Amino acid sequence: MQALFVSTGIVALAEIGDKTQLLAFVLAARFKRPVPIIMGILVATLLNHGVAGALGALLPSVFNPQVLTWILAVSFLLMAAWMLIPDKLDDDGLKLQQHGIFVTTLLTFFIAEMGDKTQIATIALAAQYNAFWSVVIGTTLGMMLANIPAVLVGGRLAHKLPVRLVHGIAACIFAILGLLALLRALHGTGLF
């Protein structure tokens, strides 16, 4: 259950002001049809985070536990720093709209999530918790918690969100996870 709750909370916070949330605002303002947009986000996230979770679940079998702990510690600390960098949205992906709202949303979200903070977080969380389903369900739920309201309110409230505060909280959570992993890594080497 911890993997589910941590994954949901971290991704929901990390997604506030993220480029995919900005994409949700843009799609909602452009198409004004929330159901196909929400379904496109859900399917794209499940596919993207499923692949990321599978990669994360594979990492413990590739690296010994000590090396993996160091990798996770550094990854979480880098994610904490990355959370403090504002995202921008390129309009290039929206040129796909000739394929319909659902397909446009699915493709643009899937592509936008490639290498994104939440995808990297999914890999790291799946590696740390070794709980594929809990992490993928949690990160997908976190994405939906952040993006469904974005779709429903469109661009009307985007400028009123305390994005810096929310990103600061998410950065703190990633930093805590990184420091805990770092302490585990140092303890495992006998340095602590």
C-alpha positions in Angstrom: 0.0 0.0 0.0 2.9 2.4 0.7 4.1 2.1 -2.9 0.6 3.0 -4.1 0.2 6.0 -1.8 3.7 7.4 -2.4 3.4 6.9 -6.1 0.0 8.6 -6.3 1.1 11.5 -4.1 4.4 12.2 -5.7 3.1 12.1 -9.3 0.0 14.2 -8.4 2.3 16.9 -7.0 4.9 16.5 -9.7 2.3 16.9 -12.4 1.1 20.3 -11.2 2.5 22.8 -13.8 4.2 19.9 -15.7 4.1 20.1 -19.5 1.6 17.3 -19.7 -0.7 19.3 -17.4 -0.2 22.3 -19.6 -1.1 20.1 -22.5 -4.3 19.0 -20.7 -5.2 22.7 -20.3 -4.5 23.4 -24.0 -6.4 20.4 -25.2 -9.4 21.3 -23.0 -9.4 24.9 -24.3 -9.1 23.8 -27.9 -11.5 20.9 -28.1 -14.0 21.6 -25.2 -14.8 17.9 -25.0 -13.5 16.5 -21.7 -14.5 12.8 -21.9 -12.3 11.9 -24.9 -9.5 14.0 -23.6 -9.6 12.3 -20.1 -9.8 8.8 -21.8 -6.8 9.7 -24.0 -4.8 10.8 -21.0 -5.7 7.6 -19.1 -4.8 5.2 -21.9 -1.6 7.1 -22.7 -0.5 7.2 -19.0 -1.3 3.5 -18.5 0.8 2.6 -21.6 3.7 5.0 -20.8 3.9 4.2 -17.1 3.4 0.5 -17.7 6.6 0.5 -19.8 8.3 2.7 -17.2 7.2 0.5 -14.4 8.4 -2.6 -16.2 11.8 -1.0 -16.7 11.9 -0.1 -13.0 10.9 -3.6 -12.0 13.7 -5.0 -14.2 16.4 -2.9 -12.6 16.8 -4.9 -9.4 17.6 -8.0 -11.5 20.3 -6.0 -13.5 22.1 -4.3 -10.6 23.1 -5.6 -7.3 21.2 -4.1 -4.4 24.0 -1.8 -3.3 24.5 -0.3 -6.8 20.8 0.1 -7.3 20.4 1.9 -3.9 23.1 4.4 -5.1 21.3 4.8 -8.4 18.0 5.4 -6.7 19.5 7.9 -4.2 21.0 10.0 -7.0 17.9 9.6 -9.2 15.6 10.9 -6.4 17.9 13.8 -5.6 18.1 14.8 -9.3 14.3 14.6 -9.5 14.1 16.9 -6.5 16.3 19.5 -8.4 14.4 18.9 -11.6 11.1 19.7 -9.9 12.3 23.2 -9.4 12.7 23.8 -13.1 9.5 25.2 -14.8 8.1 23.3 -17.8 7.2 24.7 -21.1 4.8 23.3 -23.7 5.6 23.1 -27.4 2.6 23.3 -29.7 4.1 20.9 -32.2 2.2 17.8 -30.9 -1.2 19.4 -31.4 -0.9 19.2 -35.2 -2.2 15.7 -34.9 -5.7 16.9 -34.3 -6.9 15.5 -37.7 -7.1 12.1 -36.0 -9.8 13.0 -33.5 -9.7 14.2 -29.9 -9.1 10.8 -28.3 -6.2 9.8 -30.6 -4.7 13.3 -30.6 -4.7 13.3 -26.8 -3.4 9.7 -26.6 -0.5 10.4 -29.0 0.5 13.8 -27.6 0.3 12.7 -24.0 2.3 9.5 -24.7 5.0 11.4 -26.5 5.1 14.3 -24.0 5.6 11.8 -21.2 8.6 10.2 -22.8 11.6 11.2 -20.6 9.3 13.4 -18.4 9.6 13.7 -14.7 6.7 11.5 -13.9 8.0 8.7 -16.3 11.4 8.8 -14.6 9.7 8.9 -11.2 7.7 5.8 -12.2 10.9 3.9 -13.1 12.6 4.9 -9.9 9.6 4.1 -7.7 9.1 0.7 -9.4 12.7 -0.1 -8.8 12.6 1.0 -5.2 9.4 -0.6 -4.1 9.5 -3.7 -6.4 5.8 -3.4 -6.7 4.9 -3.0 -10.4 1.1 -2.8 -10.2 1.0 -0.6 -7.1 3.4 1.9 -8.7 1.8 1.9 -12.1 -1.7 2.3 -10.6 -0.4 4.9 -8.2 1.4 7.0 -10.8 -1.5 6.7 -13.2 -3.9 7.8 -10.4 -1.6 10.7 -9.6 -1.6 11.8 -13.2 -5.4 11.6 -13.4 -5.8 13.5 -10.1 -3.8 16.4 -11.5 -5.1 16.3 -15.1 -8.8 15.7 -14.8 -9.3 19.0 -13.0 -7.1 20.6 -15.6 -9.3 19.2 -18.4 -12.5 20.2 -16.6 -11.5 23.8 -16.0 -9.5 24.3 -19.1 -7.2 27.3 -19.1 -9.4 29.3 -16.7 -7.6 28.4 -13.5 -4.1 27.6 -14.8 -2.6 30.9 -13.7 -4.1 30.7 -10.2 -2.4 27.5 -9.1 0.5 27.9 -6.7 2.8 25.9 -9.0 6.1 26.9 -7.3 4.8 25.9 -3.9 3.5 22.6 -5.2 6.7 21.9 -7.0 8.6 22.8 -3.9 6.6 20.3 -1.9 7.2 17.6 -4.5 10.9 18.5 -4.6 11.1 18.0 -0.8 9.4 14.6 -1.1 11.9 13.5 -3.8 14.8 14.9 -1.7 13.6 13.0 1.4 13.3 9.8 -0.7 16.8 10.5 -2.1 18.3 11.1 1.3 16.7 8.0 2.8 18.1 5.9 -0.1 21.5 7.7 0.3 21.5 6.7 4.0 20.7 3.1 3.0 23.5 3.2 0.5 26.0 4.6 3.0 24.9 2.1 5.7 25.4 -0.8 3.2 28.9 0.3 2.5 29.8 0.5 6.1 30.4 4.3 5.9 27.5 5.0 8.2 
